Amino acid sequence: MSSPINKSSNLDSALAHLADVVDQRRDAFKSGNADPKTSYTALLFSKGDDGILKKIGEEATETVMAAKDLRAANLAHDQQKLFVGEMADLWFHCLIALSQYQLRPEDVIGELERRLGTSGIEEKAARKAANKD
């Protein structure tokens, strides 16, 4: 397994590129130019919000189970690869959901940047207070 963070890659750029591809495939599906029988991405978009969100739930569960297996295997290399693969699946399906709602990974990165330097406990309390108003 490579180092936990591959500093030579540009995460923002990679996510943006993948999001561009997802958006193009979403648009192709919506215009009738992508067949859900031959395109997995078109298949996901054909299932609408509920289908996409259900898939995220499934992928999140698989990611959690892979993490538990990784922990049990004391960080064995083959288990690391499985966990990373499950996490990639989860991220991909999250990109599908973002695209479904006309959002981008840059929106999520912007929110994470906004939260930098803020205690997670404080940030959560601020969100709760804002939701009460």
VENBEL-V262215 format. One record per backbone hydrogen bond with DSSP energy under -1.0 kcal/mol. CO is the residue of the C=O (numbers start at 1). NH is the residue of the N-H. If there is no record, write none. Layout:
# VENBEL-V262215
co: [CO CO]
nh: [NH NH]
This chain:
# VENBEL-V262215
co: [5 6 10 11 12 13 14 15 16 17 18 19 20 21 22 23 24 25 26 27 28 29 35 35 39 40 41 42 44 45 47 48 49 50 51 52 53 54 55 56 57 58 59 60 61 62 63 64 65 66 67 68 69 70 71 76 77 78 79 80 81 82 83 84 85 86 87 88 89 90 91 92 93 94 95 96 97 98 99 104 104 105 106 107 108 109 110 111 115 119 120 121 122 123 124 125 126 127 128 129]
nh: [7 9 14 15 16 17 18 19 20 21 22 23 24 25 26 27 28 29 30 31 33 32 38 39 43 44 45 46 47 48 51 52 53 54 55 56 57 58 59 60 61 62 63 64 65 66 67 68 69 70 71 72 73 75 74 80 81 82 83 84 85 86 87 88 89 90 91 92 93 94 95 96 97 98 99 100 101 103 102 107 108 109 110 111 112 113 114 115 118 123 124 125 126 127 128 129 130 131 132 133]
